[in-house]
Amino acid sequence: MSIIVITERIGAAITQASWEVISCAAELAGKKGIPVTVLVAGRSIREEAGRIAGKTGLSVLGIEGGSLDRFNAEVYADVIIDA
């Protein structure tokens, strides 16, 4: 079992709500002893993914693609399955 947090971005940065979910996931994972992976998707996400990894110490999966700039559940699901 593991926790995957799918972040929401506005522009180049993830939202405050995403930071809050990451924090809760890390706390829960620490209590349960399970890993957390943070997913950052969109265009030019390397810097933001690195910032999240550096700030949290969590594993971050970055998926780049122009079709991921705006959240679309079907598109994200297809990309996650293929990752």
Secondary structure, 3 states (H helix, E strand, C coil): CCEEEECCEECCEECHHHHHHHHHHHHHHHHHCCCEEEEEEECCCHHHHHHHHHHHCCEEEEEECHHHCCCCHHHHHHHHHHC
